[in-house]
């Protein structure tokens, strides 16, 4: 194989890796946005209800969603920091 062809294949490999990482961060951002919307919806429903069992259920869901969002935000920040150190 000629050097140009090898370089082209190598460049394509690195571009694919960058594309996958970018796609992963975009998907993570979409998931975090969905979780945020769901959190707001449950918070609103929690404020409007008087039923004790529903209140407990909503509070449990909110705790789970908040933990998931915090973990997702931490992963996203780690990806951004890793990206800055590689550049």
C-alpha angles and dihedrals in degrees: 000000000000121000092245092056092048091049090049092052091047092050091049090052093053093044090053090052092051091047092052092049092048091048090050092053092047091052090048091052091051091050091049090051091051091050091050091052091048090049091053092047093051092045090054092048090048091055092051099049130084099183110112095212092051091047090054091046093050092047091053091050091049092052091051093047093048092051091049092049092049091051091047093049090050091051091048091051091049090052091051092048091048089050091052093050092050094052 
